[in-house]
């Protein structure tokens, strides 16, 4: 039975401590000290520290969002530049294919005329119309070759123009140093 009485004493003393703590808390709440609540100085310090950490995280998050936005804009700019370059290359390929087609046609015509000239020469007949047609086919072939070379040169010039701003940004031109 001594155990029961010992438990009763412990429970009674605990209830008295709780009562005193509640009374102190009510008194603090009534006087408005410590923020009007039952929070201790340690709890308020912890709340302050957590609020500072929250603000720091908000600032870090805002910075990260700005970085992501900048990366996204840079990526969009880069994609647009690549799309423009692809379109230019497609146009150059189309022009080159057209010039090559003209060159193939001119060469076919030239071969046919040369074959006819060889046949006429073998027969001992010099046909001025065949010679004229052969020369015309030769001129057409030369013009086609020139057109093909022009398309190739246009592609090289476009590549050089695209590279020049990059070179100008990286170093000063050699002409300025002299």
Buried (B, 14 or more C-beta within 10 A) or exposed (E): EEEEEEEEEEEEEEEEEEEEEEEEBEEBBEEEEBEEEBBEEEEEEEEEEEEEEEEEEEEEEEEEEEEEEEEEEEEEEEEEEEEEEEEBEEEBEEBBEEBBEBBEBBBEBBEEBBEBBEEBEEEEEEBEEBBEBBEBBBEBBEEBBEBBEEBBEBBEEBBEEEEEEEEEEEEEEEEEEE
